Amino acid sequence: MSVFERIKKLSEKRGISLQKVAEDNDFSSNLIYRWKKSDPKGKDLAKIADYFHVTTDYILGLTDNPSIPTSTDKRRLTWRDLGQSYGGDDPVPDDFQSLVDSLAEGYFKSHPELRKKNNDD
């Protein structure tokens, strides 16, 4: 699904015309329609994402999850993070997550210089 198609889908879901979306974001009336053939500028993409309360990754088609993570959300490891495309963006099961957390903790205990390096950033 293209950027234009995602924006159109979001506007239809909310019962808003694309012309109204453009107007509400101080865009020219045809700008969104031009995104059928060209990519939006980053700042325009960010405005649209903010307008619909979704992530830019969702609009770009990098994820099918439109939700904006909150700062209190712990990022879950996904199958795609592990290079396993068959599981996609679904989080790994809790018991598998615990296993990965334990492995990472053990690795950092064996390599404390890495923990210090990350804490300095």
C-alpha positions in Angstrom: 0.0 0.0 0.0 1.4 3.4 -1.0 1.7 6.5 1.2 -1.2 8.0 -0.6 -3.3 4.9 -0.1 -2.6 4.8 3.6 -3.5 8.4 4.0 -6.7 7.9 2.0 -7.6 4.9 4.2 -7.0 6.9 7.4 -9.1 9.8 6.1 -12.0 7.5 5.0 -11.9 5.7 8.4 -12.4 9.1 10.1 -14.9 10.4 7.5 -12.7 13.2 6.4 -12.0 14.2 2.8 -8.4 14.4 1.6 -9.1 18.0 0.7 -10.1 18.7 4.3 -6.9 16.9 5.5 -4.8 19.1 3.2 -6.7 22.2 4.4 -6.3 21.4 8.1 -2.5 21.0 7.6 -2.1 24.1 5.5 -1.2 22.2 2.4 -2.3 23.1 -1.1 -5.6 21.3 -2.0 -3.8 18.9 -4.4 -0.7 18.2 -2.5 -1.8 14.9 -1.0 -3.0 13.7 -4.5 0.5 14.4 -5.8 1.8 11.8 -3.4 0.3 9.1 -5.7 3.4 9.6 -7.9 5.9 11.2 -5.6 7.0 10.9 -1.9 6.1 13.6 0.6 8.7 15.7 2.3 9.6 14.5 5.8 8.0 17.5 7.5 4.8 17.0 5.6 4.8 13.3 6.4 5.3 14.2 10.1 2.4 16.6 10.0 0.1 14.0 8.5 1.2 11.4 11.1 0.5 13.8 13.9 -2.8 14.8 12.4 -4.0 11.1 12.4 -2.1 10.2 15.6 -0.1 7.4 13.9 3.5 6.8 13.3 5.4 7.9 10.1 6.5 4.3 9.8 2.8 3.3 9.5 2.2 5.8 6.7 5.4 4.7 4.9 4.2 1.1 5.1 7.2 0.0 7.3 4.7 -1.4 9.9 1.1 -2.3 10.0 0.8 -1.0 13.6 -0.4 2.6 13.5 -0.1 3.0 17.3 2.4 5.5 18.7 4.4 3.9 21.5 4.3 5.7 24.8 7.4 6.3 26.8 6.2 3.8 29.4 5.9 1.0 26.8 8.7 -1.5 26.9 9.7 -2.3 23.4 9.0 -5.9 22.7 11.3 -8.0 20.6 9.7 -9.1 17.4 10.4 -12.0 15.1 11.6 -9.5 12.5 14.1 -8.2 14.9 15.6 -11.7 15.0 15.7 -11.9 11.2 12.8 -14.3 11.1 10.4 -12.8 8.5 7.9 -15.5 9.0 6.7 -14.0 12.3 6.7 -10.4 11.0 6.2 -7.7 13.5 4.4 -9.9 16.0 6.2 -9.9 19.4 7.9 -13.1 20.4 6.2 -15.1 23.2 6.9 -14.0 26.8 9.0 -17.2 27.6 11.2 -16.5 24.6 11.5 -12.9 25.6 12.7 -14.0 29.0 15.2 -16.3 27.5 16.6 -13.5 25.3 16.7 -11.1 28.3 18.6 -13.7 30.3 21.1 -14.3 27.5 21.6 -10.5 27.1 22.1 -10.1 30.8 24.7 -12.9 30.9 26.5 -11.4 27.9 26.7 -8.0 29.5 28.0 -9.5 32.7 30.8 -11.1 30.7 31.5 -7.8 28.8 31.0 -5.0 31.4 32.8 -2.6 29.1 29.8 -2.7 26.7 27.4 -1.7 29.5 29.6 1.2 30.5 29.8 2.3 26.8 26.0 2.3 26.4 25.5 4.1 29.7 27.8 6.9 28.5 25.6 7.6 25.5 
